[in-house]
Amino acid sequence: MPDDRQPAPGLLSTCIADLMRPGVAAATRRLIAAACGAEPRIPAAQTCCGQPALNAGRRADAKRLLLRMARLFADCATVVAPSGSCVGAIKKHMAGLFAPDEEGAAEAREFAAKCMELSEYLVERGFEPRPAAKPLTIAYHDSCAGLRELGIHDGPRALLAAAGHTLVPLEDADVCCGFGGSFAVKFGEVSAHMAEDKCRCALAAGADVLALGDLGCLLNIEGRMLRRGEALPVHHYAELIAD
């Protein structure tokens, strides 16, 4: 049950959700509101968290963007994002760019400590999704960042099952889809082969939908599916449990 004494968290919508898949951000907003009984705080001025700059070696830019986001969400006790990639980068990499006594270091560490991936937040809150209007058979792909940096595996699957969906095994569910941010640009041919393998496994699973928890993976796999002419939908798990 929602705890009225706990303030609503902030929603870090992420760049890809904002620009390419706003339905994921909308579903995340509804789920947070249902879990805590209040609308999340969504700063209109939020931008990129700094992960692409970090991946490109532009550490000063990454620190600047992270600190900007930390200040935008300063009055939130918790910040939730539908992205293991963003949360993993913030918690495991970017906050550590600051020297202990550097200006902004304490703000960056505090921000990192309160960031959570959506399924972590929902499971911690004991959230129970409503039964799905149309239960589906779902294969689940584990994003690299969520699985390896945050240890997210059971949470999204449990939420999908609680909504009435049936999970079926996905071969190589924990193998990278080939996105990897700038990896897909720098090594396009390798990335395409990896995405092709992921599509092959997803189609062989016999599911109605391929679900996952990171938007970079979503766009990469969905794009490859479309190029193949396949009709298998690819969805963020938030879209499936928000119904």
Number of C-alpha atoms within 10 A of each C-alpha: 11 14 12 10 7 12 17 21 25 25 26 31 25 23 16 17 19 15 9 11 17 15 14 25 21 16 20 27 26 18 25 24 16 18 23 22 16 18 18 23 17 16 14 7 8 19 17 18 25 24 25 17 17 18 15 12 11 13 18 14 16 24 24 15 19 25 24 21 22 24 15 18 22 15 12 19 16 21 27 24 24 28 26 28 26 26 29 24 21 24 21 14 15 24 24 15 16 18 11 11 8 9 11 20 18 16 18 24 19 16 25 24 15 18 26 26 23 25 28 20 21 22 16 11 15 11 19 18 20 13 16 17 9 10 15 18 16 28 26 28 27 24 28 23 21 21 18 14 17 19 14 20 17 12 17 24 21 16 22 26 20 17 22 19 20 16 19 13 16 21 17 14 17 15 14 19 27 25 24 18 16 12 13 18 12 10 12 14 12 15 20 18 14 20 24 20 18 24 21 13 18 28 18 13 19 16 21 18 21 26 26 24 28 26 24 19 25 23 17 22 26 21 14 18 22 12 10 11 9 12 12 17 15 23 22 24 26 26 17 22 23 21 16
